[in-house]
Amino acid sequence: NQTAVTEFILLGFSSNPVLRVSLFVLFSVLYSATLMGNALVFVLICLDYRLHSPMYFFLCHLSIVDICYASNNVPHMLGNLLGQGRTISFAGCGTQIHLYLIFALTECVLLAAMSYDRYVAICHPLRYFLIMNWRLCLTLTAISWAFGFMFGTLQASLALRLPFCGPCNVDHFFCEILAVLKLACTDTTVNKVLIFAVCVCFLLFPLVLILISYLHILATVLHIQSVAGWHKALSTCGSHLIVVGLFYGNAIFMYMVPGSGNASGREKVLSLFYSVINPSLNPLIYTLRNKQVKEA
């Protein structure tokens, strides 16, 4: 006999009270920095006319994604650390999985669109505003959100249709899809194959496009004679490269390296980069390395 699971228990981190309080303080600071930093970037881009350009248009959407992504997972994790209940309803868990996938997949495509913007800015500066017109910017952004929503919904719906009959202990601090699939009472090979296929489409393919863009950028930069030109080109792309390295590196290691998802401790640490660390670092990276944002 199978009993349907109506709620899950998120095991979270250590049961040591001192460590839990320390983690609560640390993650609260990082989450506050995420909200304030990304909100500040969003408001600056909206209010300052000097930032009304394609690059900042994409950065504005990246800030929205980071705020939503962090807010999907972190508040419940903070409550868990304070001992306010580790349970989450089946519907709440499904919502976390759904939104987590939507925002993660949207950011994958959005970062690729930002790399194309940098490629045009460096390699075709005189035709930049002709190529990166607002119609193209809106199209690329709409594609990012649409693809994230479609494939995130597909993944989440297939995972939540599986039978879960206990145990209902999720060895994670939120309902991460791989951690939840381990609790299914049936074979999940199809789900894992689909996850890998989506990773190829949303991680490897965009990463290849980003690398091609930066190879063209590097070839263009090598032909620049002035030191000032070198510095401007590299500072323009350096911020984006740092974000790309953090985001894609963690995602590929977590979802595409064989056996990497079996160690729950490592899985939690990698997920922290997505949920807490990356969203808090993104506005800091772009602000400190960007003259126009600092002036605004």
N, C-alpha and C positions, 0 to 999 in steps of 0.2 A: 504494500500500500504506500502511496506517495501523498504527502501533505504539502500543499502549496505554501511557499514562503511568503509571508506578508510584510516582513521587515528584515533588514540586515543589521549586523553589529559590526561597526568599524573599529578594528582593534587599535588603529592609530600607532602611536609611538610607545615609548617606555612607560611602565606603570609607576616608576619612581616619581613621587610627588615633587621633589625639588627640581628634577630634570623637566618635568611637565610645565612647571611654573616658568622656568628659564626659557623653554621653547615658546611658551605663550607670549612672553615679553618680546622675544626676538621676532617672532612671526607677526606680532601686532605692529611692531615698528616697521617691518618690511611692507606689510599690507597698507599701513597708513601712507608710507612713502609711495607705494604704487598708485593709490587713489589720488593723492595730492600732486604727484609728479605728472602723471598722465592727464589729469584734469587741467593742470596748469598749461601743459603743451597744447591741449585741445582749445582752451580759452584763448591763448596767445595767437594760435593760427587763425581762429575765427575773427579776432578783433584787430590784428595788425595787418594792414594791407600789404606790407612788404613780404609777408609770408603766404600770400595768395598765389602760390605757384604749384605745379604738379607734384614736386617732391614733398612739400608740406601737406598737400592734400592726402597723399598716401600715408604720411606720418600721422595725420589726424585720425585716419581710420585704424592705424596700428594702435594708437592710444585707446581708442574705443574697444578694440579687441582685447587689449591687455586688462583694462578695467573689468570688462565682462568676464574674462577668463578667470582672473583672480577672485572675483566676487562669487563665482560659481562654486569654488571649493574651499576657500580660506575661512569664511565666517563659521561654517560648520566644524571645520578643524579646530578653530580657536575654542568653540564651545566644548568640543570633545576634550581638549587639553585642560579645561577648567572643571571637567567632571560633570557637565550638565547633561549627560546622557550620550551614550555612544551609538544608540540605535538610529536607523533611518528607514523610513517606509519604503516599500518596493517602488511606489510611484516617485518618491523623492530620489531614490537611487537611480531610477531610469532617467529622470530629469537631469541629474548630474552627468550621467554618461552622455546623454544627447547633447547638452550644451558644451560639455568638454570637447567632444568630437567636432562640433560645428566651429567653435572658436579656434581650435588647433589647426584644422584643415584650412580654414579661412586665412590664418596667418601664413601658412605654407605658400599659398598662391600669392598673397599680398606681398611677401618679401621678394618673390620672383618678379612681380610687377615693378617693385621699387628698384631692383637691379637693372631692369630694362630702362627705367627712367634715368639712372646714373650713366648707363651706356650711351644713351642719346645725348645727355648733357656733356659728356667728355669727348665723345667721338664725333658728334655732329652738333657742335654748339651754335652755329649760325642758323641751323634749321630746327633748333630745340622746340621752340614754341609752335612751329608749324607741325612737327611730328607729334609732340606731346600736347595736342589740343585737348580741350575739355571733354569733347566727345569720347576720345580714346581713354582718358583718365576715368571717366564715369563707367565706360564699358569694362575696363580692367577691374575696377573696384566691384562692379556688379557681378562679374564672373567669379571673383574671389568669394563673395558672400554666397552666391548661388551654388557654386560647387561645394563649399563648406556645408551649406544647409542640406543639399541633396545627399551627399555621401555620408555625412554625419547621421542623418535620419535613417539611411539604409543600414548602416552599421549598428546603430542603437536598436532599431526595430528587430533585426535578426537576433541580436544578443538577448533582448528581453522576451522573445518568444520561446526561448529555451525553458525546459522544466527545471525548477530549483526546489529541491525537496530536503534540504539540510545536509550538513550544517550550514548555518547562515553567517559565519564569521568571515568578514572580508579583511584580509591581512593588509590593510592599507589605511590611509587617513581620509580617503574619499572613494567614491565608487569608480575606480579606474577599470576600464573594460577588461583588461587581461586578468586582473584580480577577481572580478566577478565571474568571468568565464570558468575559472577554476572550480566554482561551486555548482556548476550545472550538472544535472544527473544524466546527461547524455553525451554523446561524442560531439566535440566542438571543433573538429578538424575543418569543416566548411567555414566556420567563423574565422578561424586563425588564418586560413588560406586567403580569405577575403581581406582580412586586416593587412596581410603581407602585400596583396595586390594593390590595395589603396595606398600603402606606404611607398610602393614603387611609383605610383602615379603622382602622389602629393609630396614625396620627399626626394626620391632619386631624380625624377624628371625635372622638377623645378631647380634642384641643386645643380644639375648639368647645365641648364639654361643660365643660371647665375654664374657658374664657372666660365662658360663661353663668353658671357658679357664682360667679365672681369679680365679675361685673356685679351679681348679686343681693347679694353680700357688700358691694360698694361702696355700693349703694343703702341697705343696712341701716346701714353705718358712718356715712353722711351724716346719719342721723337720731339718732345718738348725741350727747348733749349734753356729756358730760364728756370732758375731755382724757385722763383715765386710761382711759376706755372706748375711745377712739380708739387709744391706744397699745397696749392689750391686743389689740384686734382686728387691727391692722396687724402687730404682732409675731408673732401667731399664724399669719398667712398669708404674711408676708414671706419666710420660709425656703423654703416650698413654691414660691412664685413664682420665686425665684432658680433653684431646681433645675429647674423646668419650663422656664424660659427657656433655660437652658444645654442641656438635653437635647433638647427639641423643636426649638429653633432650629438646632442642628447637624444633626440628623437630616433635617429638611425641606430644608435647603440641600444636603445631600449626596445625598439620594435623589430629590428631587422637583424641584429646579431644573434646567432643561435645560442639558446640557453641563457640569454641575458635577462629574460623575464622570469626566470625560476628563482632567483635570489631576491626575497621580498625586501630585505634591507636596502639593497642596491636600487631596487625598483622605486622605493619610497624616496630615496635621495635624488634620483633622476627626476621624479615627478615634482619634487620641491623646486627644481630649476624652472619648470613650466609654470607652476602655480604661484610661486612667491618671488623667486630670485630674478628670473628673466623680466617679468613685468615691472619690477621695481628698478631694474638696471636700464631698461630701454630709454626712458626719458632722460636719465642721468647721462647716458652715453651720447645721445643726440644733442643734449644741451651743452655739455662741456666741450664737445668737439665741433660745435657749429656757431660761427660768429653771428649770423643773423638772428638765431634764436636767443643767444645771450644778449644781444642788443635790444631785442623785443622785450 
